Amino acid sequence: MGVEELSASDREVVGVLLKFVDKLPTKGLVRVYNSVHPIIDIEGHMAQSTKKNLALFQSLRKEMAAKAKAAGKADVPNL
């Protein structure tokens, strides 16, 4: 179930939860339940966004390393 399929109030709840995804101490245990809708699995969304963030970070790191090498820097920063 996508976020766009939810009612406005459900989207607001999910939006607030997703703002604090990185600060949550539990991993894979966060579920939002609404009596009208089935359980919304936040775990899959968290895993998907983590993969996207990792891929973005890795590509930025490669880009910065390439720029540093092109500029002639001997020590390329390891982010």
C-alpha positions as CSV (number, residue, x, y, z in Angstrom):
1,M,0.0,0.0,0.0
2,G,1.4,3.3,-1.0
3,V,1.2,6.5,1.0
4,E,-0.9,8.1,-1.8
5,E,-3.7,5.5,-1.1
6,L,-4.2,6.7,2.5
7,S,-6.6,9.2,3.8
8,A,-5.4,12.6,4.7
9,S,-5.2,11.9,8.4
10,D,-3.3,8.7,7.8
11,R,-0.9,10.4,5.5
12,E,-0.3,13.0,8.2
13,V,0.5,10.3,10.8
14,V,2.8,8.4,8.5
15,G,4.5,11.7,7.5
16,V,5.2,12.5,11.1
17,L,6.6,9.0,11.8
18,L,8.8,9.2,8.7
19,K,10.4,12.4,9.9
20,F,11.8,10.6,12.8
21,V,12.8,7.3,11.1
22,D,16.5,7.8,11.7
23,K,15.9,8.5,15.4
24,L,13.9,5.4,16.1
25,P,15.7,2.9,18.4
26,T,13.8,-0.1,17.1
27,K,14.4,-1.6,13.7
28,G,11.6,-3.2,11.8
29,L,9.1,-3.0,14.7
30,V,7.3,0.2,13.8
31,R,3.8,-0.3,12.5
32,V,1.0,2.1,12.3
33,Y,-2.5,0.7,12.7
34,N,-5.7,2.4,11.7
35,S,-9.0,0.7,12.1
36,V,-10.2,1.7,8.6
37,H,-7.0,0.6,6.8
38,P,-4.9,-2.6,7.2
39,I,-1.6,-2.4,9.0
40,I,0.8,-0.1,7.2
41,D,4.2,-1.7,7.1
42,I,6.8,1.1,7.7
43,E,9.6,-1.5,7.8
44,G,9.7,-1.9,4.0
45,H,9.6,1.9,3.5
46,M,12.5,2.3,6.0
47,A,14.6,-0.4,4.2
48,Q,13.9,1.1,0.8
49,S,14.8,4.7,1.9
50,T,18.0,3.4,3.6
51,K,19.0,1.7,0.3
52,K,18.4,4.9,-1.6
53,N,20.3,7.0,0.9
54,L,23.3,4.5,0.8
55,A,23.3,4.5,-3.0
56,L,23.2,8.3,-3.0
57,F,26.0,8.6,-0.4
58,Q,28.2,6.1,-2.3
59,S,27.8,8.0,-5.6
60,L,28.5,11.3,-3.9
61,R,31.6,9.8,-2.3
62,K,32.9,8.5,-5.7
63,E,32.2,11.9,-7.3
64,M,34.1,13.7,-4.6
65,A,37.0,11.2,-4.9
66,A,37.2,11.7,-8.7
67,K,37.2,15.5,-8.3
68,A,39.9,15.3,-5.7
69,K,42.1,13.1,-7.9
70,A,41.4,15.5,-10.9
71,A,42.5,18.4,-8.8
72,G,45.8,16.6,-8.1
73,K,45.3,16.1,-4.4
74,A,47.5,13.3,-3.1
75,D,45.2,12.3,-0.2
76,V,41.6,11.7,-1.2
77,P,39.2,12.1,1.7
78,N,37.4,8.9,2.7
79,L,33.9,9.9,3.7
